[in-house]
Amino acid sequence: MPLYMDIHEIHGATSEDMAKAHAADAETQRKYGVNYRKYWFNETCGKAFCLVEAPNAEAAIRVHREAHGHLADKIIEVAPELAEGFLGGGEVNSAGAALLPGDADPARDPGIRTIMFTDIVGSTALTQSHGDDAAMEFLRVHDTIVREALVASKGREVKHTGDGIMASFVSAAAAVRCATQIQRELALRAQEGKEHSIKVRIGGAAGEPVERENDIFGSTVQLASRLCARAEPDQILVSNVVAELCIGKRIMFRNLGEVSFKGFDLPVHVHAVEWLGEAAAP
């Protein structure tokens, strides 16, 4: 059955309001062949995101209309593997709200994620100059270092892009620490003169599951990819939202000002992570 995610802009709503609405959905959904699996609620921003299995989008909308009358502002179809990759399987509370992972007493998950891209610099040239076997070894070095950093930072690998990895993080600070660990490990490898040393560029952006695009985390993924492509070798570039979410985390950034990117109507405020300094504190 298709999987959908919708967004509700419900300023002034409380967690109790959301719990009642989800319970009403659960009572109504069966006759429409729908299953509202869980929801993410960002009370600060007044936004909720529902994940629902339904034969079609209209069936999901009918449930909301009959159950409580709060219709979604937008609904998109999502690939199950991407929903899992970006947001994680995750636990839910008794009201159906998604919970933040990893805590003994987890809070509600607002659904905000930081998306990170890595990219091996000059991968095509590496293949041409060293051959296919060596190119695969360069890629293995990259994948090992990135995946070890993801484990340490509790990030989730969403997919391999061929020359890099796209990953998702609940915490923006964790994403920056992950990127920092990757660059430091690669720099150390080069300093020690190890074979198959590589340079990597990294980009990161943070956002909500459903924005202006018709793909889950569409705008955020696009911006993170653009930032990665803009980064210099060994550089980590992040959006202003990521930098703001890291305030108080003892992570150093260099303000690069506004940069124009293809696909974005307005310039984006960009920051470079100063990863050569002291390690960021948890």
Backbone bond lengths (Angstrom), bond angles and torsions (degrees), N, CA, C in turn:
res aa  C-N    CA-C-N  psi(-1)  N-CA   C-N-CA  omega(-1)  CA-C   N-CA-C  phi
1 M - - - 1.460 - - 1.531 109.31 -
2 P 1.320 117.97 139.51 1.471 120.03 179.69 1.528 112.40 -58.90
3 L 1.330 114.52 151.91 1.460 121.50 178.51 1.522 108.42 -114.70
4 Y 1.328 116.32 134.74 1.460 121.72 -178.01 1.525 109.96 -127.42
5 M 1.326 114.53 156.98 1.460 120.96 169.84 1.514 107.93 -131.78
6 D 1.331 115.37 135.99 1.463 118.53 177.86 1.518 110.16 -121.74
7 I 1.320 115.17 165.30 1.463 121.50 178.39 1.523 108.97 -126.05
8 H 1.323 114.94 135.02 1.459 122.31 175.18 1.526 108.36 -119.53
9 E 1.303 116.96 127.10 1.462 120.69 171.43 1.519 106.82 -96.84
10 I 1.325 115.77 106.58 1.466 121.74 -170.55 1.526 109.39 -132.51
11 H 1.304 115.85 67.15 1.460 121.02 -178.64 1.530 110.21 -61.90
12 G 1.317 115.33 133.18 1.454 120.60 -179.63 1.514 113.70 94.61
13 A 1.328 117.85 -10.39 1.462 120.60 178.93 1.526 109.95 -72.82
14 T 1.311 116.24 153.11 1.462 122.29 178.94 1.521 109.68 -113.46
15 S 1.320 115.81 170.75 1.464 119.76 177.67 1.525 110.55 -62.92
16 E 1.336 116.51 -32.48 1.466 119.96 177.46 1.529 110.63 -66.56
17 D 1.333 116.69 -40.01 1.465 120.32 176.86 1.526 110.72 -60.04
18 M 1.334 115.93 -43.33 1.462 120.28 -179.11 1.523 111.23 -65.88
19 A 1.327 116.22 -40.13 1.467 119.95 179.37 1.525 110.85 -62.29
20 K 1.331 116.85 -41.35 1.465 120.57 179.06 1.525 110.99 -65.76
21 A 1.328 116.58 -41.23 1.465 120.28 -179.93 1.524 110.57 -64.65
22 H 1.338 116.94 -42.35 1.462 119.99 179.97 1.531 110.57 -65.67
23 A 1.335 116.76 -38.87 1.464 120.27 177.89 1.529 110.66 -63.34
24 A 1.324 116.22 -38.88 1.466 119.93 177.96 1.527 110.83 -65.88
25 D 1.337 116.55 -38.81 1.470 120.06 175.32 1.527 110.45 -59.54
26 A 1.339 115.82 -44.74 1.463 120.93 -177.42 1.525 111.59 -62.16
27 E 1.325 116.86 -33.21 1.459 120.60 179.58 1.527 112.30 -75.28
28 T 1.322 116.62 -25.29 1.465 121.65 -173.00 1.521 113.45 -99.08
29 Q 1.324 117.68 -27.23 1.461 122.21 -164.16 1.528 115.48 -66.05
30 R 1.320 117.49 -28.97 1.461 119.66 -170.99 1.524 112.75 -60.07
31 K 1.316 117.41 -41.10 1.465 118.84 -175.62 1.524 112.73 -70.37
32 Y 1.333 116.39 -13.75 1.460 120.35 176.97 1.532 112.09 -102.84
33 G 1.335 116.99 3.58 1.457 120.35 -179.46 1.511 113.15 67.43
34 V 1.335 115.93 34.47 1.466 122.64 -173.91 1.526 109.27 -116.08
35 N 1.330 115.93 150.28 1.464 120.73 175.87 1.524 109.53 -135.68
36 Y 1.339 116.18 101.81 1.470 120.54 173.74 1.524 107.50 -77.08
37 R 1.348 115.69 104.10 1.461 120.73 -170.16 1.519 113.18 -75.90
38 K 1.328 117.71 -46.29 1.463 121.40 179.78 1.517 108.88 -169.84
39 Y 1.328 115.07 174.01 1.458 119.34 179.36 1.523 110.03 -143.62
40 W 1.331 114.12 156.07 1.463 122.72 174.97 1.519 106.87 -113.48
41 F 1.323 117.28 135.05 1.458 120.31 -176.12 1.519 109.96 -129.26
42 N 1.335 115.43 120.30 1.463 122.20 175.75 1.525 107.00 -105.67
43 E 1.324 115.44 92.98 1.462 120.03 -174.87 1.525 111.53 -65.28
44 T 1.331 117.04 -33.61 1.465 120.85 -179.18 1.522 111.30 -62.28
45 C 1.328 116.19 -42.88 1.471 121.08 -178.48 1.521 112.88 -90.76
46 G 1.329 117.11 -9.63 1.453 120.07 -178.73 1.514 113.27 69.10
47 K 1.349 116.26 41.67 1.462 120.23 -179.19 1.523 110.43 -132.46
48 A 1.330 114.88 142.71 1.459 121.37 175.87 1.520 108.86 -130.88
49 F 1.330 115.41 146.53 1.460 122.31 -179.48 1.524 107.96 -128.49
50 C 1.323 116.92 123.28 1.462 121.68 -178.74 1.525 110.21 -107.43
51 L 1.326 116.05 136.33 1.463 121.60 175.12 1.518 107.35 -105.45
52 V 1.331 116.34 123.67 1.463 120.02 -170.41 1.523 111.32 -141.11
53 E 1.320 115.49 136.37 1.463 121.94 169.55 1.519 107.32 -92.23
54 A 1.324 116.47 130.45 1.461 119.88 -177.97 1.523 109.65 -155.33
55 P 1.338 117.64 151.34 1.468 119.45 177.33 1.520 112.53 -62.50
56 N 1.339 116.41 -27.71 1.462 122.12 175.69 1.523 108.10 -163.73
57 A 1.320 116.02 169.10 1.462 120.31 -176.95 1.525 111.57 -63.55
58 E 1.323 117.21 -36.65 1.461 120.61 -178.02 1.526 111.42 -62.63
59 A 1.337 117.17 -36.88 1.465 119.96 178.37 1.524 110.82 -63.62
60 A 1.333 116.40 -40.95 1.464 120.01 177.88 1.524 110.59 -63.55
61 I 1.327 116.45 -40.64 1.462 121.09 179.72 1.527 110.63 -64.87
62 R 1.340 117.34 -39.59 1.468 120.98 -179.84 1.526 111.26 -59.38
63 V 1.334 116.05 -39.48 1.465 119.38 179.94 1.524 110.39 -61.55
64 H 1.325 117.13 -49.02 1.466 120.20 178.06 1.532 111.11 -58.70
65 R 1.327 115.63 -43.09 1.468 119.62 -176.42 1.528 110.60 -62.43
66 E 1.323 116.41 -44.86 1.462 119.76 -177.24 1.523 112.27 -77.44
67 A 1.330 117.07 -36.04 1.465 120.61 -173.87 1.522 112.75 -71.99
68 H 1.339 116.95 -43.89 1.467 118.56 -175.20 1.523 114.17 -151.10
69 G 1.319 117.31 -8.28 1.459 120.41 176.11 1.509 115.70 82.26
70 H 1.344 117.79 0.70 1.462 120.60 179.72 1.531 109.02 -90.69
71 L 1.314 116.76 95.38 1.457 120.94 -176.53 1.526 110.71 -83.25
72 A 1.322 115.14 148.81 1.460 120.61 -179.46 1.522 110.72 -70.59
73 D 1.324 115.53 148.44 1.462 120.73 175.06 1.523 110.78 -75.54
74 K 1.345 116.05 -26.01 1.459 120.76 179.65 1.516 108.43 -159.66
75 I 1.326 116.79 146.91 1.459 121.58 175.62 1.523 108.12 -137.58
76 I 1.337 116.56 135.34 1.462 121.05 -179.71 1.523 109.21 -131.80
77 E 1.315 116.07 150.92 1.459 120.11 173.28 1.521 108.68 -83.28
78 V 1.330 116.59 138.87 1.460 120.91 -177.82 1.523 109.88 -127.72
79 A 1.318 115.68 147.41 1.460 121.08 174.93 1.524 108.50 -76.04
80 P 1.328 118.29 130.18 1.472 120.38 -177.78 1.525 113.09 -53.99
81 E 1.345 116.79 -39.82 1.459 118.83 -177.53 1.527 111.80 -67.85
82 L 1.345 117.42 -30.01 1.460 119.83 177.84 1.527 111.13 -76.68
83 A 1.325 116.49 -38.88 1.463 119.24 176.13 1.523 109.92 -60.13
84 E 1.327 115.94 -42.37 1.463 120.81 178.13 1.524 110.50 -67.05
85 G 1.344 116.29 -43.25 1.455 119.97 -177.23 1.512 112.95 -65.01
86 F 1.325 116.66 -45.13 1.460 120.16 -177.91 1.528 112.37 -75.21
87 L 1.327 116.68 -45.58 1.460 120.75 -169.95 1.521 113.69 -102.31
88 G 1.329 117.39 -19.79 1.456 120.44 -178.26 1.515 111.43 81.73
89 G 1.334 115.42 158.81 1.464 119.80 178.76 1.512 110.28 -63.42
90 G 1.327 115.29 -56.21 1.459 121.00 170.08 1.512 115.60 66.78
91 E 1.315 114.81 148.36 1.454 121.59 175.10 1.522 109.94 -86.06
92 V 1.318 115.27 159.95 1.461 120.95 174.22 1.520 108.68 -125.71
93 N 1.333 115.99 154.72 1.462 118.46 176.12 1.524 109.66 -85.54
94 S 1.308 116.57 -176.42 1.461 120.50 -175.51 1.523 112.49 -64.56
95 A 1.340 116.77 -19.77 1.464 120.77 179.71 1.523 112.64 -90.74
96 G 1.348 117.37 -2.99 1.458 120.74 179.97 1.509 114.54 93.13
97 A 1.346 117.91 4.67 1.462 121.20 -179.98 1.520 110.25 -81.06
98 A 1.337 116.75 135.00 1.461 121.18 176.67 1.523 109.48 -66.43
99 L 1.333 115.53 143.83 1.460 121.38 -177.71 1.521 110.53 -114.59
100 L 1.321 115.60 149.37 1.459 120.38 176.13 1.522 109.40 -65.81
101 P 1.329 117.81 136.66 1.465 120.06 -178.20 1.520 112.25 -78.61
102 G 1.327 115.28 156.64 1.457 120.36 166.76 1.506 116.93 92.05
103 D 1.333 119.52 -8.40 1.459 120.68 -178.61 1.524 110.53 -102.50
104 A 1.338 115.60 148.19 1.459 119.89 177.28 1.527 110.30 -65.26
105 D 1.328 116.15 -36.00 1.465 121.63 177.30 1.527 107.53 -124.64
106 P 1.335 117.50 76.48 1.466 120.71 -169.91 1.521 113.81 -66.80
107 A 1.333 114.59 142.91 1.462 121.39 175.56 1.522 109.18 -89.46
108 R 1.321 116.23 169.72 1.461 120.19 176.49 1.524 110.14 -64.40
109 D 1.312 115.17 142.54 1.461 122.18 179.94 1.527 108.45 -89.10
110 P 1.349 118.61 120.01 1.470 119.98 -179.36 1.522 113.53 -77.24
111 G 1.334 117.49 -8.54 1.464 120.23 176.43 1.513 115.13 90.01
112 I 1.320 118.64 -2.94 1.464 120.78 178.53 1.528 109.26 -75.10
113 R 1.324 116.30 134.70 1.457 121.23 178.26 1.527 110.03 -131.72
114 T 1.334 114.73 149.21 1.462 120.79 171.16 1.521 107.48 -103.12
115 I 1.321 115.93 126.14 1.463 122.35 -178.51 1.525 108.52 -103.68
116 M 1.320 116.28 132.31 1.462 122.05 -178.67 1.526 110.29 -123.34
117 F 1.324 115.68 137.10 1.460 122.14 172.80 1.521 109.21 -117.33
118 T 1.330 116.15 139.09 1.460 121.26 167.53 1.525 108.14 -113.80
119 D 1.329 116.01 154.66 1.463 120.33 179.62 1.522 109.07 -150.58
120 I 1.322 116.63 126.24 1.460 121.19 177.86 1.521 108.86 -72.66
121 V 1.316 116.43 125.85 1.460 121.61 -178.44 1.535 109.82 -71.36
122 G 1.333 115.96 128.96 1.463 120.66 174.62 1.507 114.53 64.63
123 S 1.326 117.60 37.84 1.467 120.16 -176.24 1.529 112.18 -62.50
124 T 1.330 116.79 -38.14 1.465 119.65 179.43 1.524 110.74 -65.29
125 A 1.327 116.05 -43.05 1.466 120.19 178.80 1.525 111.02 -64.75
126 L 1.324 117.12 -35.66 1.465 120.40 178.06 1.528 110.52 -62.53
127 T 1.326 115.63 -41.58 1.465 119.55 179.00 1.523 110.92 -65.03
128 Q 1.336 116.01 -43.41 1.462 119.99 -178.03 1.522 112.28 -66.82
129 S 1.330 116.75 -36.12 1.466 119.90 -175.65 1.525 113.63 -88.04
130 H 1.339 117.35 -26.18 1.461 120.01 -174.90 1.525 113.79 -114.97
131 G 1.331 117.26 -15.35 1.458 119.99 -179.22 1.518 112.43 95.23
132 D 1.328 115.20 166.32 1.465 121.30 -174.59 1.527 112.76 -64.86
133 D 1.332 117.14 -41.80 1.466 119.33 -177.72 1.525 111.12 -63.18
134 A 1.326 116.42 -44.10 1.464 120.06 178.85 1.526 110.51 -66.30
135 A 1.340 116.45 -37.67 1.464 120.08 179.10 1.525 110.85 -61.52
136 M 1.323 116.62 -38.86 1.462 120.10 177.59 1.528 110.91 -66.07
137 E 1.323 116.73 -33.31 1.461 120.09 177.82 1.527 110.84 -70.75
138 F 1.341 117.10 -39.06 1.469 120.16 174.18 1.534 109.83 -58.00
139 L 1.328 115.43 -43.93 1.464 120.44 -179.18 1.526 110.79 -65.76
140 R 1.326 116.50 -38.82 1.466 119.74 179.05 1.527 110.83 -63.19
141 V 1.334 116.62 -41.56 1.467 120.64 177.45 1.525 109.70 -59.49
142 H 1.334 116.23 -48.27 1.462 120.82 178.62 1.522 111.36 -57.66
143 D 1.326 116.34 -51.20 1.463 120.34 -175.23 1.524 111.44 -61.92
144 T 1.323 116.51 -40.76 1.468 119.90 -179.16 1.519 111.27 -64.04
145 I 1.323 116.65 -47.25 1.467 120.47 -178.36 1.523 110.97 -65.74
146 V 1.327 117.44 -43.00 1.463 120.65 -179.44 1.525 110.50 -65.29
147 R 1.317 117.53 -45.12 1.467 119.98 -177.09 1.521 112.22 -68.37
148 E 1.320 117.42 -34.42 1.469 119.57 174.96 1.525 110.38 -64.95
149 A 1.325 116.68 -39.62 1.467 120.43 178.16 1.526 110.75 -67.37
150 L 1.324 117.24 -36.81 1.464 120.54 177.91 1.523 110.96 -62.88
151 V 1.309 116.62 -42.91 1.465 120.18 178.42 1.525 110.30 -61.90
152 A 1.333 116.38 -45.35 1.465 120.67 -178.56 1.525 111.96 -64.68
153 S 1.338 117.20 -30.28 1.467 121.36 -175.78 1.525 113.10 -102.62
154 K 1.332 116.84 4.69 1.469 122.44 -179.92 1.527 112.08 60.16
155 G 1.338 114.81 37.17 1.456 119.66 174.49 1.520 110.51 -90.07
156 R 1.333 115.67 165.10 1.459 121.33 179.99 1.524 109.15 -119.90
157 E 1.315 116.60 126.89 1.462 119.83 174.40 1.524 108.41 -74.33
158 V 1.327 116.20 122.53 1.462 120.76 179.05 1.520 110.08 -87.55
159 K 1.343 115.87 -48.37 1.461 119.04 176.03 1.521 109.98 -165.17
160 H 1.330 114.62 159.72 1.455 121.57 173.62 1.520 107.51 -92.03
161 T 1.331 116.76 133.38 1.461 120.68 -175.38 1.525 113.01 -97.30
162 G 1.317 117.41 1.42 1.458 121.15 -177.08 1.510 111.76 102.83
163 D 1.338 116.16 -52.72 1.468 121.74 177.21 1.523 111.74 -112.05
164 G 1.309 116.95 7.61 1.456 120.24 -177.89 1.510 111.13 -172.29
165 I 1.319 115.44 -168.22 1.463 122.03 -177.80 1.522 109.27 -134.32
166 M 1.334 116.02 139.32 1.457 121.60 170.62 1.523 107.47 -102.93
167 A 1.332 116.59 132.16 1.456 121.43 -176.79 1.520 110.52 -134.90
168 S 1.328 115.27 160.70 1.462 122.26 -178.40 1.523 109.62 -126.66
169 F 1.344 115.51 143.26 1.463 121.78 -178.59 1.522 110.05 -134.50
170 V 1.316 115.88 140.44 1.459 120.66 171.97 1.522 109.87 -69.76
171 S 1.331 116.25 -36.85 1.464 122.87 -176.18 1.521 111.07 -107.33
172 A 1.339 116.76 128.88 1.464 120.70 175.90 1.525 110.60 -64.35
173 A 1.331 116.91 -39.94 1.463 120.31 179.32 1.526 110.89 -62.77
174 A 1.331 116.70 -38.29 1.465 120.09 177.87 1.521 110.72 -64.41
175 A 1.330 116.88 -37.53 1.462 120.43 178.23 1.524 110.78 -63.97
176 V 1.328 116.92 -42.75 1.466 120.49 179.84 1.528 110.28 -67.61
177 R 1.323 117.16 -39.80 1.469 119.54 177.46 1.532 110.83 -63.85
178 C 1.323 115.76 -38.05 1.461 119.98 177.88 1.524 110.20 -62.64
179 A 1.329 116.60 -48.28 1.464 121.01 179.37 1.524 110.88 -60.60
180 T 1.330 115.92 -39.93 1.461 120.88 178.77 1.523 111.29 -64.07
181 Q 1.327 116.38 -43.78 1.464 119.89 178.70 1.526 110.80 -61.30
182 I 1.320 116.61 -40.88 1.468 120.44 179.45 1.526 110.46 -60.25
183 Q 1.328 116.46 -49.58 1.468 119.59 -177.66 1.528 111.47 -65.33
184 R 1.312 117.24 -38.18 1.466 119.53 179.90 1.523 111.69 -68.36
185 E 1.318 116.89 -39.15 1.468 119.93 178.40 1.525 110.76 -65.66
186 L 1.319 116.59 -40.84 1.465 120.00 178.67 1.524 111.25 -67.08
187 A 1.343 116.65 -39.77 1.465 120.37 178.82 1.524 110.95 -65.01
188 L 1.333 116.25 -41.01 1.465 120.42 178.76 1.524 110.51 -64.18
189 R 1.311 116.18 -40.31 1.465 120.42 179.26 1.528 110.59 -61.47
190 A 1.329 116.22 -41.90 1.465 120.41 179.45 1.529 110.92 -67.38
191 Q 1.340 116.87 -40.83 1.465 120.84 179.98 1.527 111.54 -62.63
192 E 1.321 115.55 -34.34 1.465 119.90 -179.09 1.521 112.20 -81.74
193 G 1.346 116.05 -1.66 1.454 120.51 176.87 1.512 114.63 69.76
194 K 1.328 116.68 27.03 1.458 119.69 -179.64 1.523 111.03 -72.70
195 E 1.326 114.50 152.34 1.461 119.69 178.37 1.524 110.72 -66.02
196 H 1.320 114.40 156.03 1.460 122.34 174.96 1.530 112.32 59.17
197 S 1.334 116.32 37.09 1.461 119.85 173.72 1.525 108.85 -73.33
198 I 1.307 116.13 143.58 1.465 121.37 -176.68 1.522 110.20 -135.17
199 K 1.320 114.89 165.22 1.457 121.85 171.24 1.522 108.26 -114.87
200 V 1.323 114.76 145.20 1.463 120.91 -176.01 1.520 109.33 -132.56
201 R 1.306 116.08 143.42 1.469 121.68 169.80 1.526 107.91 -108.20
202 I 1.337 116.13 148.18 1.466 120.74 -175.61 1.528 109.64 -136.33
203 G 1.332 116.01 139.92 1.461 121.66 175.45 1.515 110.77 -132.28
204 G 1.339 116.44 147.78 1.458 120.10 -179.60 1.519 112.32 -145.05
205 A 1.331 115.99 143.28 1.464 122.34 177.09 1.519 108.39 -146.09
206 A 1.331 116.14 155.66 1.465 121.06 -178.31 1.518 110.07 -124.53
207 G 1.339 115.56 147.11 1.456 119.08 179.23 1.514 112.09 -174.38
208 E 1.335 114.91 -169.87 1.457 123.11 -176.26 1.526 110.82 -99.95
209 P 1.352 117.22 161.76 1.471 119.72 -176.54 1.522 114.73 -60.15
210 V 1.324 117.57 -41.81 1.465 120.97 -177.27 1.518 107.98 -121.22
211 E 1.340 115.62 116.59 1.458 120.45 -179.39 1.518 108.04 -123.78
212 R 1.333 117.31 -133.03 1.463 119.37 -177.10 1.522 112.67 -84.17
213 E 1.334 117.27 -16.81 1.459 120.36 179.65 1.528 110.10 -84.69
214 N 1.335 116.10 168.10 1.454 121.17 177.91 1.523 111.86 -99.84
215 D 1.324 116.71 20.32 1.459 122.77 175.63 1.516 108.23 -122.06
216 I 1.328 116.29 150.47 1.452 119.98 178.15 1.532 109.11 -62.03
217 F 1.318 116.04 128.75 1.465 123.77 -176.06 1.532 111.44 53.65
218 G 1.332 116.93 32.17 1.465 121.01 -173.66 1.514 114.37 -56.23
219 S 1.332 117.57 -53.54 1.466 120.80 -178.21 1.521 111.59 -66.06
220 T 1.328 116.03 -38.50 1.462 120.18 -178.72 1.522 110.97 -66.62
221 V 1.324 116.27 -43.49 1.465 120.74 177.80 1.526 110.30 -62.11
222 Q 1.324 116.03 -44.69 1.464 120.14 -178.89 1.527 111.21 -62.15
223 L 1.332 116.74 -43.08 1.463 119.64 -179.36 1.522 111.28 -68.03
224 A 1.328 117.55 -42.59 1.466 120.12 178.52 1.524 110.79 -60.44
225 S 1.326 116.27 -39.95 1.462 120.67 177.96 1.524 111.49 -65.07
226 R 1.335 116.46 -42.21 1.468 120.59 178.93 1.531 110.70 -64.65
227 L 1.320 117.13 -40.08 1.465 120.95 179.05 1.524 110.65 -65.07
228 C 1.319 116.37 -40.15 1.460 120.23 178.03 1.525 110.38 -62.53
229 A 1.325 116.22 -44.36 1.467 120.13 -179.47 1.527 111.61 -65.22
230 R 1.341 117.14 -31.36 1.463 121.30 -178.90 1.534 112.18 -79.13
231 A 1.322 117.40 -24.00 1.463 120.99 -175.29 1.526 111.49 -64.42
232 E 1.323 115.25 147.10 1.456 121.51 173.57 1.530 109.00 -79.06
233 P 1.334 118.44 163.38 1.465 119.91 173.12 1.526 110.66 -52.81
234 D 1.315 117.29 136.46 1.471 125.48 -179.30 1.527 112.94 74.19
235 Q 1.322 119.12 3.45 1.463 120.77 -174.70 1.529 111.59 -100.00
236 I 1.332 115.24 151.00 1.465 123.18 173.79 1.521 107.45 -120.41
237 L 1.321 117.76 117.23 1.458 122.45 176.95 1.525 109.64 -111.79
238 V 1.338 116.10 137.09 1.462 120.39 179.28 1.524 109.78 -134.68
239 S 1.319 114.84 159.84 1.457 120.80 177.48 1.522 110.39 -76.47
240 N 1.325 115.41 166.88 1.462 120.87 -179.91 1.526 111.49 -63.35
241 V 1.333 116.57 -33.92 1.468 119.78 179.33 1.525 110.31 -61.44
242 V 1.324 116.94 -42.69 1.464 120.34 178.45 1.527 110.16 -61.55
243 A 1.325 116.57 -46.42 1.469 120.18 -179.86 1.527 111.14 -60.38
244 E 1.324 117.24 -41.07 1.465 120.41 179.97 1.522 111.41 -67.38
245 L 1.328 117.14 -37.00 1.464 120.35 178.79 1.527 111.91 -69.27
246 C 1.330 116.69 -15.85 1.469 121.20 179.91 1.527 112.98 -96.62
247 I 1.324 117.49 3.62 1.467 120.09 179.23 1.532 109.64 -59.11
248 G 1.328 115.85 132.24 1.456 121.20 -179.48 1.514 114.32 86.22
249 K 1.335 117.50 1.26 1.468 121.33 -177.70 1.529 112.81 -99.64
250 R 1.327 117.36 8.78 1.472 122.64 178.74 1.528 111.34 57.52
251 I 1.320 115.03 41.75 1.463 121.56 174.85 1.523 107.30 -111.88
252 M 1.317 116.65 130.80 1.455 121.50 -175.50 1.530 111.14 -95.60
253 F 1.339 115.32 134.23 1.457 121.92 177.36 1.525 109.62 -126.34
254 R 1.319 115.21 154.04 1.459 121.68 171.36 1.520 107.61 -113.69
255 N 1.321 116.08 121.42 1.462 122.01 -177.16 1.527 109.81 -73.41
256 L 1.326 116.39 119.18 1.466 121.22 -179.88 1.523 112.47 -100.68
257 G 1.334 116.50 1.68 1.459 119.48 179.18 1.517 112.83 78.54
258 E 1.325 115.67 -161.84 1.461 121.13 -175.77 1.526 111.10 -90.98
259 V 1.331 114.36 138.40 1.463 121.78 -178.85 1.526 108.28 -130.94
260 S 1.317 117.07 137.59 1.463 121.50 177.61 1.525 109.95 -89.27
261 F 1.336 115.13 136.23 1.456 121.00 179.03 1.521 109.81 -127.39
262 K 1.312 116.04 144.41 1.458 121.51 176.06 1.527 109.63 -59.76
263 G 1.327 115.82 134.29 1.456 120.62 178.79 1.512 114.27 92.39
264 F 1.331 117.50 -4.73 1.461 121.46 179.36 1.525 108.89 -120.27
265 D 1.321 115.39 127.35 1.461 120.44 -175.30 1.522 112.60 -66.90
266 L 1.327 116.28 -34.98 1.462 120.90 -176.53 1.525 110.50 -114.93
267 P 1.331 117.41 152.88 1.472 119.98 175.65 1.526 110.89 -60.47
268 V 1.308 115.73 152.60 1.466 122.69 -178.19 1.520 109.27 -110.82
269 H 1.322 116.38 133.72 1.467 121.30 177.14 1.528 108.03 -76.58
270 V 1.321 116.92 123.41 1.466 122.16 -172.37 1.526 110.59 -118.71
271 H 1.329 115.20 144.00 1.464 121.94 176.57 1.527 109.22 -128.82
272 A 1.327 116.09 144.91 1.466 121.84 173.08 1.525 108.25 -102.54
273 V 1.319 116.49 135.17 1.462 121.13 178.05 1.522 108.94 -78.74
274 E 1.331 116.05 128.39 1.471 121.43 177.98 1.527 108.08 -87.08
275 W 1.318 115.55 79.26 1.463 120.06 -170.27 1.529 114.27 -83.59
276 L 1.325 118.06 -5.90 1.461 119.98 179.88 1.527 112.74 -81.78
277 G 1.352 116.80 -9.42 1.461 120.32 -179.45 1.512 111.25 -80.47
278 E 1.334 115.80 -161.65 1.458 120.63 -179.50 1.513 109.79 -67.44
279 A 1.320 115.47 151.62 1.463 120.78 179.90 1.517 110.09 -62.82
280 A 1.326 115.04 142.07 1.458 120.03 178.84 1.518 110.40 -69.29
281 A 1.312 115.22 141.50 1.463 119.74 178.07 1.514 109.72 -77.91
282 P 1.332 118.44 152.36 1.463 120.73 178.29 1.513 110.84 -62.86
